[in-house]
């Protein structure tokens, strides 16, 4: 499969994460300066030069488990904390959103436009920070350099690699259900109408040529769809009209996000194959994580800046209930470093993982004050 | 001159095909091209199906009415490497004296007896330390004995610069056991070969910047399916483009032929499967085509489709994320 998939996967999932966090920060009435700080810190960590360097190296995609660990780290790059249940929900929403975008891309190459849509929006979040803006523009330049040169065939392979990553994920998302882009069985709607991809002709025509290459006859046939010609190609420049809406922010304060867990992924057989990955595989993933997260350079919060907990659900009780009722097959087991034998060799990773205090058990509901203090102690 | 399609049912109530019993799969189908292989065994009243899930492929047998009988899962051979490799294709090769089941991955080529029970040969592909993902475009030709594992790599054909996507063969007219062959690649280029003691390149058909995902060969006609949804029909001996069909709104994932009647099936990511009738004009021998049937597999990104009998009266379809093989039969 393609070794150029990871940057696209990471940036788009990261973009979706920021959309969701932004919406929840506003819904939870977090003060503007705190909210801005959280987004700034996360974006700054995401686009860190060392981290991007590692990301852009040609490499195979690693497991969902490994990738989830990176987003856990990223979400905690600032003064904000998330409980396990909220982190699970955040990751579910991120992955289903990007799966939808990849599936509906008209051309395989359009996944690059989706990425640019995410980057354009990210720049909107950090308008008043020229340093971070420069970092994002730098990443933009890197994307153009790497992906501007690759063929349609390689983009097709990237698309297939992404779809392999998202295979068998059918979590139902309320916004998607409401907008009728997802069916009640969790499958996405694939419309058979609208503009054809740029570079594709509207189906329905048969053209016949003679041996000299001259067209001699045209026949029409009933295709069955209702397509029209593409109006315009999206821009791949630093600034421009992307035309494609996939990858733009679909959340707003008035459209809360819920996921439905029941009825998701009935196919246990295909999912369990991932969670019983052999140990040698886990070692490679740990090396990958060490390299990647080593470049993250997360600053520990110093000084009296008070942290806060973000809840992806409407109430604490809802969050607790979600934690307890999450189906077995959908649990994202964060990689447990104790389980591997090469702990000594992964000293750097051990140090990083030690800093990363993801609660394995769902927290019991206590007063907000106690929660905050407990979390601050763990830093 | 533009003529409306006069063939086919005018009344939408009259359908040529109807959905028949689906066959459940252990794992969903992966979003690969040509992700369904069918082996028809009419003498044993059986049909075998092969589908790639990802790290595994499933091979199963079913009765004529679609009732599943036996199934087996195959994996990529163990070896040194970074991550669990994925299977790229599972395919039955029907040879004059035997049938082999071939499994390909970035690690190599595995050949089994037709039911997948015994691996008879393993050819490692040198990928170096880093999985470069760049395929050399070489076509490997193996000598297969009538029985046993004594398979030998006999030739490496150079004709492509980008990864090979599909290969099609047809017994050459008038010569027993000798086949003609077409190979297609990621850049959309096609090579037409004549076999013999060695393969000779007959003609090369240039691409146009879009991958050719699937190719078929029938009575001197090359049918090619492309990433822009077009099906092209070429004269095999000269490489001349005779017919260009704007067949689909998304990338074509599979083409298949029912050789007895010259029916061609095209399936694409736009959820449609189309059936076409190929023929040659009695006057001047030019290639002709007519559209016979279109089937919309709702909300399914089709990844494989094959006829289930040589007369094209039934076909099967796989789709990304779908945990069943859909079957269609003539009414």
Interface residues (C-beta under 8 A of the other chain):
Chain A: X1 X2 X3 X4 X58 X60 X62 X103 X106 X108 X151 X152 X153 X154 X156 X157 X159 X160 X163 X164 X167 X168 X170 X183 X187 X188 X189 X190 X192 X196 X197 X199 X200 X201 X202 X203 X204 X205 X206 X207 X208 X209 X210 X211 X213 X217 X218 X219 X220 X221 X222 X223 X224 X225 X227 X267 X269 X270 X273 X277 X281 X284
Chain B: X1 X2 X3 X4 X5 X8 X26 X27 X28 X30 X31 X32 X53 X54 X55 X56 X82 X83 X84 X86 X106 X130 X131 X132 X133 X162 X163 X165 X185 X186 X187 X209 X210 X211 X213 X227 X228 X229 X230 X235 X238 X240 X241 X242 X243 X244 X245 X246 X247 X248 X249 X250 X251 X270 X271 X272 X274 X286 X288 X289 X290 X291 X294 X296 X298 X299 X300 X301 X320 X321 X323
